Amino acid sequence: MSSNITVTRKCIECGNLFTAKTTVTQFCSATCNKRNYKKRKRNEKVLTTENALFNSVKTDYKILEAKPFLKITELSKILNVSRSTIYNLINNGTIPIVKVGNRTLIKKEDVEHVFQSRQVIKTEQPKPVITSYYTSSEAQFQFSISYQWLYQLIRRHNIPFTYHGSLLIISKPHLDNLMERRIKERKRISDWSSVSELMVEYKLSRDQIYLRTKKYGVPKKKNGRQVFISKKHFDEIMNPVI
């Protein structure tokens, strides 16, 4: 026996009201049904990815906690603080460091000792007084370098800098002296690597090698048809200061 009862429902996909054929109908059309199905499947994939990421992060933490020496980035993950906070703790002498070439490592025991002593940790650093300076834009124009490379240079070589609002201010005499030294160093380069050697060492393509060389002004020379690149300068850009 047929029924004349009509059911007005709200489509859970588009939100429009419609007359449903049954009391369990959720969509006003096949189109809305398909859209909602795709959305559910997409959300399921996102959830699966997030779970996998969460599990990998837990594994990473276990690996980090087992290491006797940590990098700046690794320590910031464990302590759940920014890398700049770690650098402030290093600069004010709270956390000692170990230098291995250009790498900065921290002994995990030293960090544990700081927290076991329950000392008050001050991370704020006084701003340096800079009277003669470049703005970041002026320095980029003066030395034909990118902002990223400028920032790497002042961090790597401890060039005094500060911020006035969002404007980066860099000590002019210190930066001038550094760039003058680097020009003289380029004339005395003795360690050269071929493009093929760098491709193997850093697992980069030939185009990626040339792109970095051009972007950061890495010295290069030609010997016949073969191109050689300054090993020291290329190592420097591949091991950035964080």
Residue, then its C-alpha position, 0 to 999 in steps of 0.5 A: m500500500s503506497s503512502n502519500i506522506t512527504v518528508t522535507r529535509k535539508c541536504i547535508e551537502c548544499g544545505n537546500l531544502f528538498t522533498a525526500k522520497t524516504t526518511v533516510t534520504q540525505f541528499c537532494s540530488a545525485t550530484c550532491n551525493k557524489r560531491n559528499y562522497k568525494k569529500r569524505k574520501r578526501n578527508e579519510k586520506v588526510l586523516t591517514t596522512e596525519n596519523a602516519l606523520f604523527n607516528s613518524v614524529k614519535t619515531d623521530y623523537k625516540i631517535l633524537e632522545a637516543k643521540p648524545f649530541l644534537k643539532i640546533t634544529e633537533l634540540s628546538k624540536i625536543l624542547n618545543v622552542s624556536r631556534s632563535t631561543i636556542y641561539n640566545l641560550i648559547n650566546n648568553g652562555t647558558i648552553p655550551i656548544v661543540k663546533v665540528g667544522n661549520r656544524t654547531l652541536i650541543k651535548k645532550e647532558d649539558v642541556e639536561h644539567v641546565f634544567q636539573s639545576r632549575q636556574v632561571i633562563k634569560t633568553e633576551q639579548p640586548k640590542p647592539v648599538i649601531t651608528s653606521y649601518y646599511t639597511s638590508s635593501e642597501a646592502q643587497f644593492q651594494f653587494s649584488i646579493s639576495y636577502q637570504w644570502l645576506y642574512q646567512l653572511i651576517r649570522r655566519h660571521n657574527i656581523p652586528f645587526t638589529y631590527h627597527g620595527s621590521l627594518l633590518i639594520i646591519s653594521k656598515p664597517h663590519l659588513d664592508n670589512l667582511m666583503e673586502r676579505r671575501i674578495k681577497e679570499r676569492k683570489r687565493i682559492s686553491d680547492w676546486s670541485s668539478v660539477s660532477e663531484l658536487m652532484v655526487e656529494y650533495k645529490l643535486s642535478r647539474d641545473q641545481i648546482y648552476l642555479r645555486t652557483k649563480k644565485y649566491g655568486v659562488p666563484k667558478k672557473k673553466n678548464g677546457r670544457q670542464v667547469f670547476i666550482s670553489k669547494k669552500h664557498f659551495d660548502e658554505i651555502m649548502n650548510p646554512v646557519i639556522 
